[in-house]
Every structure is written in C-alpha cells, then in structure tokens.
Amino acid sequence: LLRIAQRELDGTLWGPLAEYGLHCLVSAREFQRYTGTLDNAREIYPRFQRYVEFLRKLRGSDGLLCCGEERVEHFFGSLAAYAKPRDHKCALTIRAIWGLKEGLIPLAEALGKTEDALAYRRLADELLASATQHFWSAEVGAFVNNLPRLKEEKTPVMDELTLTFSVWAGLCPEGRIDATLDLLERMPKTVEPAANWYLTPRMTLLARHGRSAVVLKELRDVWTQMPSVTGPTFTVSEGIRPKGDSPNQFSHSGTVLYDVLLFGLLGFEPAEQPGGIFKLRPQLGELQGLETDIPTARGPIHFKSQ
C-alpha cells in the first residue's frame, strides 16, 4: 500500500499502517510453519531487521510505542475510534510484543539467528514491562487503553484486538486470562470492536479456550446473515450491511470465516517440520455433521464429524 504517495495526492487519509508490518512478522512465521521451508524467510529477514529498528524509534520516554502527530506517516489505522496518539500506545505496544513473540523471535531461532532472537526477546520483555506498568488493571483483569486517565474519564476503554493478542501471546500477568476472555465473549460497550477483516483472531481464541458456543452463535446470527456472504460476492464485506454497488461490499480478507473454522473450531496446527505431525484439537460444541478438507503442504486432510 503506497500510503505516502497516496497522501501526497490527497488520495487517502491513512498513512502507512504500522501494525500491518507486525502482521507480516507473524505471517512469515506462519508460512514457515505451514510449508516447512525457510527460503522465503531468509530472503525477507533483513527487511524485518530494519523494521525492528523502526519500532525502536517509536519508543517514547515511557518505554511505550506511539505514532501519529509528529510521526503522521506511521498512522495506526486499525482502530478508527482512537484518533489521538495517546490512545495508540497500549494497542500498538501490545501488538508489537505479539508480533515479536509469535513471529520474529521463533523465525530468527529457526534461521539460526540466536543473538538476534535474544535481542528481540529483550525488546519484547521491555515493552511488556512498560505496557503492564501503564495499562494493566488488576481490578478489570485486562489491559485498559485509558488506564492512566481513568480517574478523569471514568469509563474504561479497551479494544478487541489488544485483549485478544494479550491472551494469545501470554502477556497477562501470572496467566490471569479469565476476565479478558469474559470481556471478549460478552463484548460490552467498553470494548471497541475490530474491523470485519480482523474477525479471525478473537473468534479463534475463544474457540481454542473452550468457548465455541459464542463463536457458533455469532457465525449463525451475524456473519452468515451478511448480504455479502449470502451473495452476490460470497465474502465478508467491509461493513455489516454495506450499500449496494459500493466498495464496501468487498473486504481485505474474504476467507476469514473459513479461517475461524480451520484454526478455531477445528484447532488445526501445522506440522512445523517437513514430515512432522499435524495436530487437530476440535472445539465443535453443538456443531454436528461437519465435513471439510484441510489443505496442507502434503495434501488435504479430510475431516468429518458424526
């Protein structure tokens, strides 16, 4: 996405989205896990090294990451509700820790870059210490975006992705994840929902933690009822009910519903190494008669439930 050039021409209100680079770290690791090859990782690894240096430059005196205003070209754009740079700090810092722990650190280890992996781990630990100090609420049992200003603003503000990735990457102090999972299940007004194309992480997490009932209910009541899913595009649109003949009928991620099935309800895990063992941990709940093919590097696995 050529955001800087687009901004020069007033073609977009977004700058380059800092968190998309973090997703690239995890995507590269996932590609290595699912294919068993490191060829692509070797080619792009130097770019990841430069990206980490970019992240270091985003750190403030409080040890947190922040972008916007003086760094407007690095606009953090996944949460439209957070217009001010101070509101990005918790979300971006937690996302960066997730990207390092779930993406770049294991990728560096797989490439034999032991010293790099140690340096990335130290950075992740430093960011987590700062995020916990400023945003972890023992009372709420979750990371709260506006915790430093809670006395003044009264109502806690959280967001779906920060809560999801804090559990996913094991960031909650002493493994206290139940309150965060409860928030993700209930999605009260104090939790800002993510955009449609981020459907997979929360629902996959809930399914993997034995909460498939809420996943199935949302799939039936919300997502499979979307006009774009029932037709004409048969994919997840940008909005729940987009206007006809508009760009919002389409989305960045048309496969997210299948991803929820594959990684959440079926609990599929790749083999990690060529010739290794694939893992399935189905969390189907009341779902019966499910039959599908799971694509793998060694051919499809046919799954059928009774």
Disulfide bonds with the S-S distance in Angstrom:
none
